[in-house]
Amino acid sequence: MISFLVAMDKNRLIGKDNDLPWRLPADLAFFKKKTTGNTIIMGRKTYASIGRPLPNRRNVILTRDKNFNAEGCIIVHTVEDAIASIQPNEEGFVIGGAEIFPQFLPYADKMYITFINEEFDGDTYFPEIDMEKWQLVSREKGIKNDKNPYDYEFLCYKKLPI
């Protein structure tokens, strides 16, 4: 199973200067809970923004650069090879970035979206998706507090059968 895991603002913004435009510890905890023990698939720029392989996960990096190497990661050059790296009965999480999501859209079964009900400045956006093809299966309101200073919610969508 292939799932998108992404945080975005009201305008589908997901990044600024190869980083997140916000600090939301609840989203990072959600990310860790979902991805630990599974495969995460990301582009080279997303990997560069993280700076290291994330522990207790199979880190797969999709890049066009045939010479790219990252210790502790699986390097692939095609979407098909990235998908093949997911173990049977495992959920593979596509975590970005903006160039990677559209490539995996035909294969995605679920989307986990942390929706931040704010507008931020940035330069990287989640692609427009035909939401008629997706069904909202869960919605959990986040708790706004000193550490998580925004209105946010965790949404899960499942792709509808064709």
Backbone as JSON, one array per atom type, in Angstrom:
{
  "sequence": "MISFLVAMDKNRLIGKDNDLPWRLPADLAFFKKKTTGNTIIMGRKTYASIGRPLPNRRNVILTRDKNFNAEGCIIVHTVEDAIASIQPNEEGFVIGGAEIFPQFLPYADKMYITFINEEFDGDTYFPEIDMEKWQLVSREKGIKNDKNPYDYEFLCYKKLPI",
  "N": [[0.84, -1.18, 0.0], [0.49, 2.21, -0.81], [0.93, 5.33, 0.57], [0.37, 8.83, 0.9], [1.98, 11.19, 2.94], [1.67, 14.16, 4.39], [1.98, 17.59, 5.37], [0.12, 20.54, 5.17], [-0.8, 23.95, 4.36], [-3.68, 26.2, 4.14], [-3.51, 26.89, 1.46], [-2.34, 24.79, 0.16], [0.36, 24.87, 0.57], [3.54, 23.47, 1.22], [6.2, 23.84, 1.78], [9.13, 25.91, 2.4], [12.0, 27.37, 1.29], [13.28, 24.85, 1.25], [12.47, 23.71, 3.66], [10.16, 23.24, 6.42], [7.45, 25.54, 6.68], [6.46, 26.08, 9.19], [6.32, 25.34, 12.72], [5.29, 22.54, 14.25], [4.91, 20.5, 16.6], [3.07, 18.41, 17.17], [2.41, 17.42, 14.67], [4.88, 16.39, 13.84], [5.13, 14.32, 15.69], [2.96, 12.74, 14.92], [3.81, 12.04, 12.35], [6.09, 10.51, 13.0], [4.92, 8.4, 14.45], [3.3, 7.19, 12.47], [5.18, 6.44, 10.47], [7.3, 4.95, 11.58], [8.95, 1.88, 11.49], [8.21, 1.35, 8.93], [8.47, 1.88, 5.32], [9.8, 4.87, 4.0], [9.48, 7.1, 1.34], [11.16, 9.43, -0.56], [12.13, 12.44, -2.3], [15.35, 13.64, -3.48], [15.82, 16.29, -2.64], [14.11, 16.56, -0.45], [15.28, 14.68, 1.22], [17.73, 15.99, 1.6], [16.86, 18.18, 3.07], [16.13, 16.97, 5.45], [18.5, 15.74, 6.19], [19.64, 13.37, 7.11], [19.33, 9.76, 7.34], [16.17, 8.69, 8.51], [15.63, 7.18, 11.65], [14.79, 3.71, 12.33], [13.26, 3.13, 10.09], [12.86, 2.24, 6.66], [14.63, 4.03, 4.45], [14.06, 5.45, 1.43], [15.3, 6.95, -1.41], [14.4, 8.78, -4.16], [15.88, 9.73, -7.08], [17.17, 11.52, -9.93], [19.83, 11.67, -10.27], [22.42, 9.72, -11.02], [24.78, 9.34, -9.67], [24.34, 9.89, -7.06], [24.6, 9.3, -3.58], [23.77, 8.06, -0.39], [24.47, 7.24, 2.76], [23.06, 4.52, 4.49], [20.65, 4.57, 3.23], [18.33, 3.59, 0.64], [18.86, 3.96, -2.71], [17.07, 4.93, -5.52], [16.04, 5.15, -8.98], [13.74, 5.19, -10.38], [10.15, 5.37, -10.23], [8.93, 2.9, -10.15], [10.96, 1.25, -9.11], [11.14, 2.36, -6.58], [8.63, 1.71, -5.53], [8.88, -1.06, -5.57], [10.59, -1.41, -3.47], [9.11, -1.45, -1.19], [8.04, -3.49, 1.4], [6.18, -6.62, 1.37], [2.84, -6.46, 2.59], [3.3, -4.09, 3.91], [3.04, -0.62, 4.68], [3.92, 1.89, 2.55], [5.25, 5.1, 2.72], [5.0, 8.05, 1.01], [6.74, 10.93, 1.28], [7.41, 13.34, 0.17], [9.29, 15.45, -2.08], [7.58, 18.19, -3.63], [7.94, 17.56, -6.36], [7.85, 14.84, -6.3], [5.39, 13.82, -5.31], [3.36, 14.04, -7.48], [4.31, 12.06, -9.23], [3.79, 9.68, -7.92], [1.09, 9.67, -7.6], [-0.75, 8.1, -9.28], [-0.46, 5.62, -8.08], [-1.06, 5.83, -5.44], [-2.85, 4.93, -2.5], [-3.86, 5.95, -0.15], [-4.13, 9.08, 1.63], [-2.59, 10.85, 4.1], [-3.13, 13.74, 5.66], [-1.95, 16.51, 7.31], [-3.68, 19.16, 8.01], [-3.25, 22.52, 8.16], [-4.86, 25.23, 9.33], [-4.18, 27.86, 8.33], [-2.42, 30.56, 6.68], [0.66, 30.6, 5.13], [3.9, 31.93, 4.19], [5.75, 30.78, 1.42], [7.34, 28.49, -0.93], [6.84, 26.05, -2.09], [4.52, 23.68, -3.15], [1.83, 21.37, -2.57], [0.56, 19.18, -5.04], [-2.36, 19.95, -7.08], [-5.21, 18.01, -6.6], [-7.72, 15.83, -7.79], [-10.28, 15.73, -5.81], [-12.65, 14.4, -5.94], [-12.14, 11.81, -6.4], [-11.43, 10.71, -4.06], [-12.12, 9.66, -0.72], [-13.0, 10.96, 2.4], [-11.99, 9.44, 5.28], [-11.28, 9.64, 7.93], [-11.1, 12.13, 10.49], [-9.43, 14.15, 12.66], [-9.39, 16.53, 15.06], [-6.79, 18.73, 15.88], [-5.06, 19.77, 18.86], [-4.81, 23.0, 19.8], [-2.23, 24.79, 21.3], [0.39, 26.14, 23.47], [2.69, 24.9, 22.42], [1.83, 23.97, 19.98], [0.84, 26.12, 17.98], [-1.25, 26.58, 16.11], [-4.44, 26.28, 14.42], [-5.32, 23.08, 13.52], [-5.75, 19.93, 11.83], [-5.89, 16.36, 11.56], [-6.24, 14.55, 8.71], [-7.53, 11.78, 6.91], [-7.62, 10.3, 3.82], [-9.03, 8.0, 1.53], [-8.45, 6.39, -1.54], [-11.0, 6.2, -3.92], [-12.59, 3.32, -5.39], [-12.18, 2.6, -8.85]],
  "CA": [[0.0, 0.0, 0.0], [1.24, 3.46, -0.9], [0.21, 6.45, 1.19], [1.02, 10.13, 1.0], [1.99, 11.75, 4.29], [2.05, 15.53, 4.1], [1.36, 18.69, 6.1], [-0.07, 21.68, 4.26], [-1.66, 25.04, 4.84], [-4.92, 26.41, 3.39], [-3.21, 27.07, 0.04], [-1.58, 23.6, -0.25], [1.79, 25.11, 0.78], [4.2, 22.43, 2.0], [7.59, 24.13, 2.08], [9.76, 27.21, 2.17], [13.46, 27.27, 1.33], [13.62, 23.45, 1.54], [12.16, 23.43, 5.06], [8.75, 23.46, 6.72], [7.2, 26.94, 7.02], [5.87, 26.15, 10.52], [6.77, 24.37, 13.73], [4.08, 21.91, 14.79], [5.37, 19.24, 17.19], [2.05, 17.35, 17.08], [2.54, 16.83, 13.34], [6.1, 15.57, 13.84], [4.82, 13.1, 16.46], [2.09, 11.95, 14.05], [4.7, 11.51, 11.31], [6.92, 9.45, 13.59], [4.05, 7.26, 14.78], [2.86, 6.54, 11.23], [6.24, 5.92, 9.6], [8.24, 4.05, 12.26], [8.8, 0.48, 11.11], [7.76, 1.27, 7.53], [9.31, 2.51, 4.31], [9.48, 6.23, 3.58], [10.0, 7.4, 0.01], [11.3, 10.88, -0.69], [13.06, 12.94, -3.29], [16.67, 14.02, -2.98], [15.75, 17.57, -1.92], [13.51, 16.3, 0.86], [16.32, 14.03, 2.02], [18.7, 17.03, 1.97], [16.28, 19.02, 4.13], [16.17, 16.18, 6.68], [19.93, 15.7, 6.47], [20.12, 12.05, 7.55], [18.25, 8.77, 7.29], [15.36, 8.66, 9.73], [15.83, 5.87, 12.29], [13.71, 2.72, 12.43], [12.49, 3.16, 8.85], [13.62, 2.03, 5.43], [14.66, 5.32, 3.77], [14.24, 5.29, -0.01], [15.45, 8.26, -2.05], [14.21, 8.77, -5.61], [16.65, 10.81, -7.68], [17.65, 11.33, -11.31], [21.29, 11.7, -10.19], [22.94, 8.34, -10.96], [25.94, 9.31, -8.79], [23.94, 10.24, -5.69], [24.76, 8.25, -2.58], [23.45, 8.47, 0.98], [24.68, 6.08, 3.63], [21.89, 4.1, 5.26], [19.45, 4.76, 2.41], [18.22, 2.89, -0.64], [18.77, 4.95, -3.78], [16.39, 4.42, -6.71], [15.95, 6.15, -10.05], [12.41, 5.12, -11.0], [9.02, 5.18, -9.32], [8.71, 1.46, -10.04], [11.95, 0.71, -8.17], [10.76, 2.82, -5.24], [7.49, 0.88, -5.11], [9.38, -2.42, -5.34], [11.33, -1.44, -2.2], [8.15, -1.61, -0.09], [7.88, -4.9, 1.76], [4.79, -7.1, 1.33], [2.01, -6.15, 3.77], [3.84, -2.89, 4.56], [2.57, 0.65, 4.13], [5.0, 2.77, 2.13], [4.83, 6.49, 2.84], [5.64, 9.06, 0.17], [6.77, 12.1, 2.17], [7.74, 14.56, -0.57], [8.62, 16.74, -2.07], [6.59, 18.62, -4.61], [8.13, 16.84, -7.63], [7.67, 13.4, -6.08], [3.98, 13.47, -5.13], [2.62, 13.75, -8.72], [4.78, 10.81, -9.83], [3.21, 8.54, -7.2], [-0.36, 9.81, -7.5], [-1.5, 6.97, -9.82], [-0.25, 4.43, -7.25], [-1.42, 6.12, -4.04], [-4.09, 4.37, -1.98], [-4.31, 6.78, 0.97], [-3.43, 10.33, 1.91], [-2.66, 11.38, 5.46], [-2.85, 15.17, 5.52], [-2.08, 17.42, 8.44], [-4.17, 20.4, 7.43], [-3.05, 23.65, 9.06], [-5.84, 26.22, 8.9], [-3.48, 29.14, 8.33], [-1.71, 30.86, 5.43], [2.07, 30.87, 5.36], [4.72, 32.25, 3.02], [6.58, 29.66, 1.02], [7.64, 28.34, -2.35], [6.64, 24.68, -2.52], [3.11, 23.36, -2.97], [1.29, 20.05, -2.87], [-0.16, 19.3, -6.31], [-3.82, 19.92, -7.06], [-5.69, 16.63, -6.75], [-9.17, 15.71, -7.96], [-10.77, 15.14, -4.57], [-13.82, 13.55, -6.23], [-11.65, 10.43, -6.46], [-10.98, 10.36, -2.72], [-13.15, 9.71, 0.33], [-12.51, 11.24, 3.74], [-12.33, 8.31, 6.16], [-11.13, 10.05, 9.33], [-10.75, 13.53, 10.74], [-9.17, 14.35, 14.08], [-9.0, 17.92, 15.34], [-5.61, 18.89, 16.72], [-5.21, 20.63, 20.04], [-4.01, 24.22, 19.74], [-1.68, 25.16, 22.6], [1.64, 26.89, 23.37], [3.64, 24.19, 21.57], [1.2, 23.79, 18.66], [0.1, 27.38, 18.01], [-2.13, 26.77, 14.96], [-5.59, 25.38, 14.25], [-4.91, 22.04, 12.58], [-6.44, 18.65, 11.97], [-5.33, 15.21, 10.85], [-7.23, 14.01, 7.79], [-7.13, 10.59, 6.16], [-8.44, 10.03, 2.65], [-8.8, 6.73, 0.84], [-8.83, 6.5, -2.95], [-12.21, 5.46, -4.27], [-12.39, 2.37, -6.48], [-12.52, 3.15, -10.18]],
  "C": [[0.88, 1.24, 0.0], [0.37, 4.59, -0.36], [1.05, 7.71, 1.1], [0.93, 10.56, 2.46], [2.54, 13.17, 4.15], [1.32, 16.49, 5.05], [1.27, 19.87, 5.14], [-0.94, 22.74, 4.9], [-2.89, 25.15, 3.94], [-4.71, 26.49, 1.88], [-2.4, 25.92, -0.54], [-0.06, 23.82, -0.14], [2.38, 24.01, 1.65], [5.64, 22.77, 2.37], [8.01, 25.56, 1.79], [11.26, 27.03, 2.33], [13.92, 25.88, 1.78], [13.47, 23.11, 3.03], [10.65, 23.58, 5.24], [8.54, 24.92, 7.12], [6.65, 27.13, 8.43], [6.57, 25.17, 11.45], [5.51, 23.84, 14.4], [4.47, 20.54, 15.34], [4.36, 18.1, 17.1], [2.12, 16.66, 15.72], [3.78, 15.95, 13.25], [5.87, 14.27, 14.6], [3.92, 12.17, 15.64], [2.91, 11.28, 12.95], [5.51, 10.33, 11.84], [6.09, 8.2, 13.87], [3.65, 6.48, 13.53], [4.0, 5.82, 10.52], [7.19, 4.94, 10.26], [7.92, 2.6, 11.91], [8.36, 0.28, 9.68], [8.79, 1.9, 6.6], [8.84, 3.93, 4.07], [10.19, 6.48, 2.26], [10.01, 8.91, -0.13], [12.21, 11.21, -1.85], [14.37, 13.37, -2.63], [16.62, 15.32, -2.18], [15.12, 17.4, -0.54], [14.53, 15.63, 1.77], [17.34, 15.08, 2.49], [18.16, 17.91, 3.09], [16.27, 18.3, 5.47], [17.61, 16.0, 7.14], [20.5, 14.36, 6.91], [18.99, 11.05, 7.36], [17.47, 8.8, 8.61], [15.43, 7.26, 10.34], [14.56, 5.02, 12.29], [12.74, 2.76, 11.25], [13.43, 2.78, 7.72], [13.52, 3.34, 4.65], [14.99, 5.11, 2.3], [14.26, 6.69, -0.63], [15.34, 8.07, -3.56], [14.93, 9.98, -6.18], [17.02, 10.48, -9.11], [19.17, 11.23, -11.33], [21.83, 10.29, -9.97], [24.14, 8.23, -10.01], [25.6, 9.62, -7.33], [24.09, 9.04, -4.77], [24.42, 8.84, -1.21], [23.52, 7.23, 1.85], [23.41, 5.79, 4.44], [20.58, 4.25, 4.51], [19.5, 3.86, 1.18], [18.01, 3.97, -1.69], [18.12, 4.3, -4.99], [16.25, 5.56, -7.72], [14.62, 6.1, -10.79], [11.35, 4.93, -9.91], [8.8, 3.69, -9.08], [9.7, 0.83, -9.06], [11.64, 1.14, -6.74], [9.62, 1.97, -4.7], [7.95, -0.53, -4.78], [10.12, -2.53, -4.01], [10.41, -1.62, -0.99], [7.94, -3.1, 0.16], [6.41, -5.32, 1.64], [4.09, -6.8, 2.66], [2.52, -4.93, 4.55], [3.2, -1.66, 3.9], [3.8, 1.49, 3.8], [4.5, 4.2, 2.11], [5.66, 7.38, 1.93], [5.56, 10.36, 0.96], [7.2, 13.38, 1.47], [9.01, 14.44, -1.37], [7.67, 16.93, -3.25], [6.73, 17.9, -5.95], [7.8, 15.36, -7.5], [6.19, 13.02, -6.0], [3.25, 13.17, -6.45], [3.04, 12.43, -9.38], [4.13, 9.58, -9.2], [1.68, 8.59, -7.15], [-1.13, 8.63, -8.11], [-1.45, 5.72, -8.94], [-0.75, 4.6, -5.81], [-2.78, 5.54, -3.68], [-4.71, 5.25, -0.89], [-3.52, 8.08, 0.99], [-3.68, 10.69, 3.36], [-2.23, 12.84, 5.37], [-3.01, 15.84, 6.87], [-2.43, 18.76, 7.82], [-4.07, 21.51, 8.46], [-3.9, 24.8, 8.54], [-5.28, 27.63, 9.03], [-2.92, 29.36, 6.92], [-0.29, 31.25, 5.79], [2.72, 31.33, 4.07], [5.56, 31.04, 2.69], [6.72, 29.58, -0.48], [7.36, 26.95, -2.91], [5.22, 24.24, -2.15], [2.81, 21.9, -3.28], [0.49, 20.18, -4.16], [-1.68, 19.34, -6.12], [-4.26, 18.5, -7.38], [-7.21, 16.68, -6.91], [-9.74, 14.98, -6.76], [-12.06, 14.34, -4.75], [-13.43, 12.08, -6.24], [-11.22, 9.91, -5.09], [-12.13, 10.5, -1.73], [-12.48, 9.98, 1.67], [-12.95, 10.11, 4.66], [-12.1, 8.63, 7.64], [-10.68, 11.5, 9.41], [-10.59, 13.67, 12.25], [-8.66, 15.77, 14.29], [-7.79, 17.93, 16.25], [-5.88, 19.85, 17.86], [-4.24, 21.8, 19.93], [-3.55, 24.57, 21.14], [-0.37, 25.92, 22.4], [2.63, 26.23, 22.42], [3.14, 24.02, 20.14], [0.27, 24.97, 18.43], [-0.86, 27.63, 16.84], [-3.36, 25.88, 15.09], [-5.19, 24.36, 13.2], [-5.75, 20.8, 12.82], [-5.74, 17.6, 11.13], [-6.45, 14.59, 10.02], [-6.68, 12.75, 7.13], [-8.14, 10.37, 5.05], [-8.05, 8.7, 2.05], [-9.27, 6.9, -0.6], [-10.05, 5.63, -3.22], [-11.91, 4.46, -5.39], [-12.85, 2.97, -7.81], [-13.71, 2.42, -10.76]]
}
